[in-house]
Amino acid sequence: MLLACVVNPEAAQKVQEELDDMVGNGRLPRFADRENLLYTNAFVLEVLRWHSTVPTVIHVVGEDDIYDDYLIPKGSIVAANIWNMLHDAKIYPDPFSYKPERFLGPHPQRDSRDICFGFGRRTCPGRELAEASVFITATMSLTVFDITKTVVDGVAVEPKIEHATGAISHPKPFVCSIKPRSQKTVDLISEEAY
């Protein structure tokens, strides 16, 4: 989520504007605010799609199956390429660009949660917790902080978009600037902490 904010500052700013309009600056966001935060929800869906935490899901075939005229025998191990599904240009045009707007409007693109958490009987049992965690992390962070590129000698440092590979994918370390949006947000953090 932090990397998404740093390399897509316009999207992060839109989330901040929506939070300011819908929640105000006198309190932190709550889960009850979620239904009114349309752009913020789209931002979260795009975080989940853009760089999925779990790039592949492994299943064991329970019975013989035919797929595109290929026999998949019972007991075969099948890996669902989640990353590829979430970057399929037929489903998500311009798949390598970060575009929360793809999930808004009268014809939104496919909900990324339908893919990134697996599917069928093997859907991630922690789906709701994971999704809620991304939502509350994004809303709390962007309510009180500006998350931007680090500036060195007057020049913004462009972070490399690199991810560790393996069973769990996460961004490789990168530099960024995280600063309170205002003195009011500093006070809000202090009040909420106690």
N, C-alpha and C positions, 0 to 999 in steps of 0.2 A: 504494500500500500504506500509506503514511504517513497519507493522508487517511482511509482506511478505519479505521485504528487510532484516529484522533482523534475521528471522529464515531460510532464504534461501540466504545466502551471495554469493554463487556462481552465482545465477541468477542475483542478483543486480550487481555483478562485470561484468557479460557479458553485461548487459545494459550499464554500464559505458564505457566498451571497445568499444561497438558499437557507442555510442554517441561521444566518443573521435575520432573514425575513420571517422564517417560520418559528424559530425557537427564541430569538431575541438574544440579547447579550447579558441577561441577568441570571442565567442558569445554564447548566450543562444539558446536552440533549439526553433524552430518555428513549427507551424502546417504544413507548407510547407515541412518540413523535414520528415514528417510522412511516406510517401510512401517508403522512403529509409531505414527506421528503422525496419527491419523485426523482429529481436529478441525482440526489445522493444515493438512492437505491440503484439507479442505473450505473453510477460510479462504482458501487460495490460489485455489481454483476460483471462489469468490465474488468475489475481487479481479478475476479475469479477466473475470467476467460483469458485475459491477456497473458498471464503466467501462472498456470495451474500448479498448485503445490504437489499434486500427485500426477505425474505425466503419463502413467500407465497403470492399469488395473489388471490383475491376473485372476483368471477363473479356470476351474476344472470343468470340462464338459460332462454333464450328468448322464447324457444318453447320446447315441449316434445322431448326428445332425448333418444336413446338407445345406451348404451355402454357396451360391453361384456355381452349382454343379460340382462342388468339391465336397467329399465326404470328410467330416470331422468326427473321428471315432470317439466313443465314450472314453473318458479318462484323459483325453488330450488336454494339455495346458494351453490356454488361449490368452493372449495379452491384448487388451483393448487399448489402443493408442489414443488416450484422452487428449494429449497435447495436439495431435494431428486433427482430431475432431474439432477442437476449439479454434483451430487455425485453418479450417476448410473454407476456402474462398467462396464456395457455393452456398455455404450457410452464413458466413460472416465476411461479406465483401471487405476488401482491404484489411485482412486479418491481423497484420502486424502493426497496424496503427491502433492507438488507444482512443476509442470513441464511445464514451458512455451513451451518446445520443442514439446509438444503434438499438438500444433497448427502450426507447421512448416513441411516442407518436402512435398513430392508428395502426401501423403495421410493424411492430417491433420484431427484431430478429430473435431467433430461438433463445430461450432463457438458458444462460450458461450453467445454471445449477443442475439442469437436466442431464448435463454431460459431466461436469467436473467432479461431482460426488458419486459417480458410478450410476448404475441403473439396474433395474430388475430387483431380484431378491438380494442382491449383493450391494445395494445402495449403502453408502457410508452411514453407520449408525449415529455418528456425531455431526451429521449434516446441519441440523438446526443450530447446534452450539457453535460450529465453525462459522456458519453464515452470520449469526448474531455477533460473534467475536469480531469479524471483519467490519460489520456495520458500526458497532459501538467504538471500535478503535478508530475508524475513519472519522466518525462524527465528533468524538471527544477531541481527537488530535487537531482536526481542522477548525474546531470551534475556538481553541485557545492558542494554536500555533500557526505560524507561517512556515511551511516546509518548502524550502527552495534550494536552488543550486548554491554551492559555496562560491564566494567571490574571492579571488586572490589577485592582488595588485590591480583591482578594477575590472578583472575579467572573470566571467562566470565559468566555473569548471563544469564541463559536460561529463556526467557520469557515464561509464560504460555500462551497457545493459547486458550483463553476463549473469548466468545462473549456474549454480552447482548442480551437477547431474547425479542421478541415483534414484533410489526409491522415493525420496522426498526431494523436491526441487525448491531452492530458495535463492534470492539474489546473492551474488558474491558481494563482499564488503564494498561500499562506495561512500564517497563523502557527500554531505549535504549540510544545509544550515537549518536548524530548528530554533525559532525564536518566538517568544510570546507576541501575540498580535497587538497587544496594548497593555497599559498598566491595569486596565479593568480586567483583562483576562488573567493577569498575574494575581490580582486580588481574588478573582473567582476560583482559581486553582487553590489558593491558600484557604479560602472559606470552605470549599468542598472537601479538602483534605482532612479537616478536623471535625 
